[in-house]
């Protein structure tokens, strides 16, 4: 499944476009999970501002939406796993960035399959978007009508992506980790500092017995 980066300045329809994609995916697929760092009013959407995951239980039908990727503290670590998830697990990832493609980090461009540039026409409720297939150079033009009618049902256009505090990051790691293996994986997403990972791991285990219990149950110890 693809990784696509949606670029253009503020107000051009980037978040609008990925919101509409999430609505379409939720309609077309029954067993489908959406992780987004902004709120979506969809029954299968999970608000995930930190982008930590129950990695061992990730389903093939998963959509990850990252609005304004440069707000992510753990961007470098996340990108290192992005390609592996997309290829092996069949996960679709949509990323927005308020930059021109030349200003987007080379790592992000390298892992992406598509570059999408939208433009919203607010007076008629249409968003037109050009899709560049990065490997072949092919360009497609698509459009969506009645975009505000649909997007307003599931998304607050005034929402601003929040920066996550250090304390909140730890809470999110606990929330999205099911067992000790998940905990190790998400701590690697959080920081490359091994000593810091070890310290946080010890603190989490001491205060959250669910990890030992779930790990024992899964392994049948």
C-alpha positions in Angstrom: 0.0 0.0 0.0 1.2 3.5 -0.7 2.9 6.3 1.2 1.9 9.7 0.0 3.0 13.2 0.9 0.6 16.0 0.5 2.3 19.4 0.2 1.2 23.0 -0.4 0.9 26.2 1.7 -1.7 26.6 4.5 -5.3 26.7 3.4 -4.9 24.8 0.1 -6.8 21.7 1.2 -4.2 19.3 2.5 -6.0 18.2 5.7 -9.3 18.4 3.9 -8.1 15.9 1.3 -6.8 13.3 3.8 -10.0 13.7 5.8 -12.1 12.9 2.7 -9.8 9.9 2.0 -10.4 8.6 5.5 -14.2 8.9 5.0 -14.0 7.0 1.8 -11.9 4.2 3.3 -14.3 3.8 6.2 -17.2 3.4 3.8 -15.4 0.9 1.5 -13.8 -1.3 4.1 -15.5 -2.9 7.1 -12.5 -4.1 9.1 -10.5 -0.9 8.9 -8.6 1.1 11.5 -7.6 4.8 11.1 -4.9 6.3 13.2 -4.7 10.1 13.0 -3.0 12.9 14.9 -6.2 15.0 14.7 -9.7 14.1 15.7 -12.0 12.4 13.2 -15.7 11.7 13.9 -15.5 8.1 12.6 -16.2 5.0 14.5 -13.0 3.3 13.3 -10.8 6.3 13.9 -8.3 6.4 16.8 -6.9 9.8 17.9 -3.1 9.2 18.1 -1.2 12.5 18.5 2.1 10.8 19.3 2.1 8.1 16.6 2.9 5.1 18.8 1.2 1.8 17.9 0.1 -1.6 19.1 2.7 -2.8 16.6 2.3 -6.6 17.0 -1.5 -6.3 16.5 -1.4 -3.9 13.5 -3.9 -5.0 10.9 -3.4 -5.0 7.2 -6.3 -2.7 6.6 -4.8 0.3 8.5 -4.6 3.9 7.4 -2.2 6.3 9.2 -2.9 10.1 8.8 -0.2 12.5 9.9 -1.2 16.2 9.5 1.8 18.5 9.5 4.5 15.9 10.0 7.0 18.4 11.3 5.1 18.7 14.6 6.3 15.1 15.4 9.0 14.9 18.0 9.9 11.3 17.0 10.0 12.0 13.3 13.4 10.4 12.5 12.6 7.1 14.3 9.1 7.0 12.8 10.4 7.4 9.3 12.9 4.5 9.8 9.9 2.1 10.3 7.5 3.7 7.8 8.6 1.8 4.7 8.7 -1.6 6.5 5.2 -1.1 7.8 3.8 0.0 4.5 5.3 -2.8 2.4 5.1 -5.7 4.8 1.8 -4.9 6.6 0.0 -3.3 3.7 -0.5 0.0 5.6 -1.4 3.2 3.8 0.2 6.4 5.1 -0.8 9.9 4.2 1.4 12.8 5.3 0.8 16.5 5.0 3.6 19.2 5.1 3.3 23.0 4.7 6.3 23.2 2.5 7.2 22.9 -1.2 8.6 19.5 -2.2 12.1 20.9 -2.4 11.9 21.9 1.3 10.6 18.5 2.4 13.2 16.4 4.2 15.0 14.0 1.7 14.1 11.0 3.9 10.4 11.7 3.6 10.7 12.1 -0.2 12.7 8.9 -0.4 10.1 6.8 1.4 7.1 8.3 -0.4 5.4 6.7 -3.4 3.3 9.7 -4.4 3.4 13.5 -4.2 0.0 15.1 -4.0 -0.7 18.9 -4.5 -4.3 20.0 -3.7 -6.0 23.2 -4.3 -9.4 23.9 -2.8 -12.0 26.2 -4.5 -14.1 27.3 -1.5 -16.7 29.1 -3.4 -17.8 26.0 -5.3 -16.8 23.3 -2.7 -14.3 21.5 -5.0 -10.8 20.4 -4.3 -8.6 19.6 -7.3 -5.4 17.6 -6.7 -2.5 16.6 -8.9 -0.9 13.2 -8.1 2.7 12.6 -9.1 3.8 9.0 -9.1 7.4 9.5 -7.9 8.9 6.2 -9.4 7.5 6.7 -12.9 7.0 10.5 -13.2 3.4 10.0 -14.2 0.9 12.8 -13.2 -2.8 12.4 -12.7 -5.4 15.1 -12.0 -8.4 14.3 -9.8 -11.1 16.3 -8.1 -13.8 15.9 -5.4 -17.1 17.8 -5.2 -19.2 18.9 -2.2 -16.1 18.6 -0.1 -17.2 20.8 2.8 -20.5 18.9 3.2 -18.7 15.6 3.7 -15.7 16.9 5.7 -17.8 19.0 8.1 -19.5 15.7 9.2 -16.3 14.3 10.6 -13.7 17.0 11.0 -13.3 20.3 12.8 -11.5 22.6 10.4 -10.4 24.9 13.2 -8.5 22.1 15.0 -4.8 22.7 15.3 -2.4 19.8 15.6 -1.0 19.8 19.1 2.6 19.5 20.2 2.8 16.6 22.6 4.6 17.2 25.9 7.2 14.8 27.3 4.9 13.5 30.0 2.1 12.9 27.4 4.5 11.0 25.2 5.1 8.5 28.0 1.3 8.2 28.6 0.8 7.5 24.9 3.5 4.8 24.8 1.7 3.0 27.7 -1.7 3.5 26.0 -0.7 2.1 22.6 1.5 -0.8 23.8 -0.1 -4.1 24.5 2.9 -6.0 25.9 6.6 -5.8 26.6 7.5 -6.3 22.9 5.3 -3.4 21.9 6.8 -1.3 24.7 10.3 -1.9 23.4 9.3 -1.0 19.8 7.5 2.2 20.8 10.4 3.3 23.0 12.6 2.9 20.0 10.2 5.2 18.1 10.4 7.6 21.0 14.2 8.0 21.3 17.4 6.5 20.0 19.1 7.1 23.4 19.5 3.5 24.8 20.1 4.7 28.4 17.0 6.8 28.3 14.9 3.9 26.9 16.1 1.6 29.6 15.2 4.2 32.3 11.7 4.8 30.9 11.1 1.1 30.4 11.9 0.4 34.1 9.6 3.2 35.3 6.7 2.0 33.0 7.0 -1.6 34.1 7.1 -0.7 37.7 3.9 1.3 37.4 2.0 -0.7 34.8 1.6 -4.4 35.7 -0.5 -5.0 32.5 2.7 -5.4 30.5 3.9 -8.4 32.4 0.5 -10.0 32.6 -0.2 -9.6 28.9 3.2 -10.9 27.9 2.8 -13.9 30.1 -0.7 -14.6 28.7 0.5 -14.3 25.1 3.5 -16.6 25.5 1.6 -19.0 27.7 4.2 -18.9 30.5 
